[in-house]
């Protein structure tokens, strides 16, 4: 393992934080990271270490910065709070009081507070994501101000993942005249000495670290490794042991984290290395997140390596899923794995989608979710939102329905299918990846535009694995396809 040197300081009372950061970097779970903690008004931890890049040429410094994704929504909301504090904005008023052009096509009574609370019914683009440069602010705003809302403003919540910045940012610009980035810099960042940027100059770009690990990819690689070791005889205990031996607990979330911690509490060391299980799996998957999407993003590999064998693919998915999930989430996982196995041998997407229904419980909510996606193919995604209302954005059911809807609705364009999936605004990275994989199976390839940025490199959180070559992963997957396809004993 690489030797890691941490820079900065750590109050001895918080030495465990230092140990955890060092362990994360040495194990390879993190390539580079920093942590700063204030306690009772004093900085007690300020540590940095590792590298900004996969090649480990550029050290991670105290002032290295990262894309923080949707955290910027909260920062934008702080800017709005500043306007309210200055007496310049009343969020109970209609948007049209500040932005007159917005009052059209059913948006006339939208309140500013609807923007702030994701209740404006404008969580996507009615005609697909526009072909515009993201920096072309006026054009994006023009598209939004002209379109109809997906649902009546103020009546229900729907995460405005892609539109929040333009909607709320335009309110700020109409009131103050400055962009969100400029306002935040001058009113908040500079006065409080905060190193947070909305918009980067060239000097800032040089300080950026890379975002390297995605948990969805980690589970795919782990499934590949488990299949290489255990073949189709893999069972839930094999999955549990693989988690314990190969998956850092910090790489797990929600249902997986809950089940992981219960495993640690209940297993003995003999079980970890192949011994008999002395606990009930129902103790492990009995958690508050066991109907969320987690298992559904772990199981694509079982379908990928078993084309033409959907029943077996669905069964392997169930064996994996029940470690952390129950009921509808397990059925949703079985459906996706079975669908992956069906697509290469089907004459159409519709044929595969319908055939996969035979693999799951017809009385399950997962079956209903698939039917909702089928029945709304080619129709607005708002129908799905109306059906699921305020269901958690990371639930298995709404996201399963989106996958089916997008796969059937957008058969002429890979870009449009992914874009519209993301615009639905639930668990966007998971559903987008699943839809992309399904289309790749159907078309036989994925556009170079989507693969070239990878530069053939994949990083996972699997212990001891680190960086992998994308072509090698493809070859290993294809080897399993060949192995299982040539076995006469497989069902």
N, C-alpha and C positions, 0 to 999 in steps of 0.2 A: 504494500500500500504506500501511496505517496505521503511524504512528510508534509504536514500542514503547519504553517506558522500564522498565528493570529496576531493582528496588530490592534492597538487600542488599549483599553483598560477594563478591568472588571473588579468591582468591589468584592472582597473575599466572601461577604455574606451571600453573594449571588454566583459563586463559583460553579454551581451546577449548570447554570446557563452556558458558561464557557465550555464546560465539558460536553454538553449536548451539541453545541455548535461545532466543536472540534470533531466529535464523533460523526456528525452528519457529513462533514467535508472529507474526513478520512475514509469513510465507508463508500463514498462515491454517490450517496443519495443527493447531495448538493455539490455542484462544481464550484460555486462561489456564493457567498452570502455575507450579510452583515446584520447586526442586531443592536438596537439602542433602547435602553430602558431608563425612564425617570421614576424615582421613588421619593415621595414627599418633597417634590420640587427640585430634587438633585439628580443629576445624571449618575447612575450607578453602574451601568453597563454600556460600553460603546466599542464593539468589536467587529472586525472585518477579517476575511480570509478567503483563500481559494483563488479562483480565476474567473474572468468575465467570459471566456471563450472555451469551446470544446478542446482546442489544441493546447490549452493551458500555457499560452504565451503572455497573456495580459493579466496581471494580478488584479484581484478585486480590491478596490480601494475604499476608503471611508466615504468618498463622494460618488461612488458608482451609483447610477440610477437605473431604474427598471420601468417598463410599461406596467402600470397598475390597473389596467383594464377598467372595469366598471366602478372602481373606487372613485374615479373622476366624476361620476354622477353625484356622489356625496359632496365633493369639493365644489361642484357647480351649484349645488343646493346651498352651500355655505355662502356663496356669492349672492344668491337670491336673499338669504337671510340678512346679509349686510345691507342690501337695498331696502328691505323692510325696516331695518333698524334706522336707516337714514331718512325714513318717511317718504321714500320715492315710489314705493310699490305696495299695493294692497292685493293680496292673493285671493281675496274673496270676490274680486271684480272679474268681469268677463275678460278673456284674452283680447277681445276686439277693442277694449278701451286703450290698449297699448299697441296692438297689432291689428289694425282695421281689416287688412286683406284676408285675415284668417277666418273672418265671419262669413263662411259660405259652405254649401254642400252638407248641411247638417251639423256644422261646428259652431253655429252662432252663439250658443249658450255655454260654451266651454269656459270654465273658470280657470284662472291661473293655478289654483290649488289642484285642479285635475291634472295639469302637467306635472306638478310636484309629486303627486301621489300615484302616478301611472294609471290614471282613470280617464284619460282623454280619448280612449278608443283608437289611438293612432300608433299602435305598436309595430307597424310595418308599412310597406308600400303596396298599394292596391294593384299596381301594374308591374310588380317586380322591382328589384333594386335598380335604380337608374344607372345608366352608363355615364357616370360623372366622376370627375376627380374629387376626392374627399375634401380637398382644400377649397373647392368652389362653393363657398358657403351660400351665396345668394341663390344659386341654382337648386341646391338641396332644399332650402327654405321654400322656394317657389313651388316645388313639387308637393311639399307637405301642406302648404297653405291652400292649394287648389283641390286636394283629394278629399274624398268622403271618409269619415271615420269607419272603422270596422264594426263598431258598436256605438250605441248612443253615449255621448260623453257624460261622465259622472255617474254612470249606473253600475259599473263593475270595474274591477282591477285587472290589468294585463300588463306584464312587465314590458316597458318600452325600451328594450335592449338597444336597438339601433337608432331610435329617433329622439331619445330624451335630450341629447346634447344640442341638437338643432332646435327643438321646440323651446326648451328652457333658455338656451343660449340666445335665441332671437328675442325673447322677452327682455332679457338683460340688455341686449344691444339696443332695443327700441327705447328702453327707459333711460339708459346711461350713455349710449353712444359707443361704448367700448366693446370689444370682444370679450368672451369669458376669460381667455388667457391673459389679456392685457389687464382686465379688471382685477383678476386674482393676484397678478403680479404686483400691481401698484397699490391695491387696497389691503391686501392680506399678506402675501409672501414677503415683500420687502420690509414692511413695518415689523413683522414678527420673525424675520430672518429664517423663513421656511424655504428649504431647497426642494420645491415641488413645481414642476413646469407643465403648462398646458400649451404645447407647441414648443419645438426645440430649434435652437440655432445649431450651426455646425459644431461649435465648441461643446454644446450639451450632448450632441450625438456621439462625440468621441468618448464621453463618460458612460455610455450605456452598456449594460450587461445584457447577455443573451438569455431569453427564456428557453429552457432546454428540455424539461421533462414533462410529459403528459401522462396522467395516471391511466387513461384509457389504453394508451399504447403499451404501458407497462403490463397491464392484464393480458393483452393480446400476446405479447412475447412470452409471458409466463404460461399461458395456455399452450403455446407452441412447444415450449420446453417440457411441459407435463405430458403432452402427447408423444413427444419423442422418447420420453422415458417409459411411460406406462402404456402407450398405445390406447386402443379403445377399451381396455379393461380399467381405465382410470375411474376411481370412485371418489366420493366426497372426502374420505379420509386422506386420499392422496392430495386433494386440493388443500385441505387443512394443513397437512405437513409442508406442502410447498409454500404456503403463506408464511408459516412459522420460520422455515429455514431460508427462504429466499426473498421475502417481501418485508422491508422495514415498516414498522407500524406507522411511521410518519408518512408513508406513501398511501395509507388507507384513509377513507373518509366515510362518514355517516354509517350505513349498515355494515360495511366492511370493517370499519374501525370498531364498532360495537361488538361484532362477532369475534374479531381478532383478540380483543381484550378479554372476552369471556373464555376463549380458547386458552390463553395464557394462564388464566385463573384456574382452569379445571384440568388441564392436561398434566401428565407426568412426563419425565424425560424419555421414558421408554416409548411412549406413543409418538413422540416427535421423530423418532428414528425407526418407526415401523412397528412398534408394539401395539398391543390391543387397546382399543378405546374404552375408557372407563366412565364415559359421560354420554348423555343423550344429546343428539344433534338438535333436538327441539329446545334444549337449554341455550344453545348457541345462537340460533336464528330468531329467538324471541326478543325482538327489539322494536323500538318505535319507528325505525326507518325500513322495516323489512318489506314494505310494498313500494319502495322507491325504485329508481331506474338502475341502480348500481349493477345488479346481476346482468341486466340487458346489454351492458357495454363490455362485458367480459367474455361473451360466448360466441362471437362471430367466427372465431377460428374453427370451432367444431363443425360448422357448416361449410366453411371454405375447403376443408381437407376431405370432406365426404360428399362430393357432388353425386347426386342420384341416390343418396342414402339418407333421406330427410328424417326418417323415424329414429335412426341411430344418432344423427346429429342432435335432434331434439332431446333424446334421452341423455346424452352426454352433457348438454346444457343444463338439464334439470339436476344432474348429479353435482355440477359446479354451483348452481344457483342456490340450492337449499342449504348451503353452508351459512348463508347470511340472509336469505330471503324466504318468503312464504307466498302462498296463494297466487294472486294475480301477477306478481312480479316474476315468479317462477314460470308461470304459463307464458308470459310475455317473452321471457328468455328462450324458452323452448320454441316459440313461434319464430323468432328471428333466426335462430340457428337452423331450424328446419327450412325456412325460406331461403337462406343462403345456399343450402344443399339442393333445393329445388330449381333455382333460377337457371343454372347451366343446362338443365335437361328439359326446360319448358319452352313452349312455342311463343309465349307472351308473358308480360309481367302479370297480367290479369290471371292467367292460368296458374302461375306460381303462387300468387297471393291467395287465391281461393283454395288451392291444394293444401297450403300450409295450415289452413283452418282445421283440417282433419287431424292435425297433430296435437291439438289442445282441447281442453275441456269446453264443451259447447255451452255449459252453464256458467262459465267463468266471466269475470269482468274483462279479462283480456280479449276474449272472443268478441265481446260487445265493442271494445275499443277498435279492433280490426274492422268490424263491420261499419263502424262510424267512419273510419278512414275510407273504406271502399265506397260507401254511399255518398260521400262528399267529394270524391275525386272530380277534379275539374271545377269545383265550386270554391267559394271564398273560405279561407282558413278560419274566418270569424265564426263559422258554424261549429268548429271544434271548440273554440273558446267559449262560446255560449253554452255548449254542452257541459264542459268541465268547470266553468265558472272560476272559483277561487281555489281550485285544487293546487297543491304544491307544484311549483314549476319543475321539480325533479321527481315527480311521481312516475311510476312505470306506465300507467294507463294513458294519460294525455300524450306522453312522448311516443308511445307505441302507435297511437292513432295518427300522429303527425308523420311518422315514418311511412306508414302505409299510404296516407294521403299524398305525400310529396312524391313517392316512388311511382304512383299511378298517374299523378296529375301532370308531371313535367317529363315527358318521354323524349323530347327533342333536344333538350339542352342540359348538360351536366351542370353548368354554371347556374342556370335558373333554378334547377332542382335544389341545389345546395343553398342558394340565396333565399329561396322561399321557405325552406326548412328553418333557416336561421331567423327569418323574419317572424316566424310564429312565436318566438320569444320565450320558450320554455327552456329545457336543458339543451341549449343550442349546439354546444360542441359535440355532445353525445349523439344527438339526432342527426346533425350534419354529417358526422363521420359514418354513422350507420347507413344513411341514404347513399353517401358516396361509395361505400363498399358494395352495396346492393347494385348500384348502377354499373360499377366496374365489373361485377359478375355478369350483368346482362349484356353490356357492350363489349366486354373482353379487354378493355383498357381504360385508363384514366387519362384525361388530357394532360399534356406535358406542362401546361400552365400551372397545374396543381402539384405536380411531382418535382419539377425542376428546383423550386426553392429548398427542398430537402437536401439537395446536393449529395444524395446517396447516404445520408447519415441519420441515425436514429439513436436517441439516448433514452434509457429506461431507468427506473429506480430498482430494478431487480438486483439484489446484492451480488457483487462480484462480476457483473456483466458489463456495466458501463456503456460505452458507445458500440453500436452495431452498424454493419453495412446493410443498406436497404436491399441491395441486390442479393446479398447472402440470405437475408430473411425470406425473400421471395423464393429463392432456390430451396431453402429448407422446407418451406410450406409446400412447394410443388413436389418435393420428395415424399412427403407424407401423403399427398394426393395419389401419387403413383403407387406407393406402398399399400394403401388401403384399397385402392381401386383394383389392384391385382390379386387381392385376397379373396378366394372363393367362399370363405367361411363367414364373411361379414353379412349381416342381415340387410 
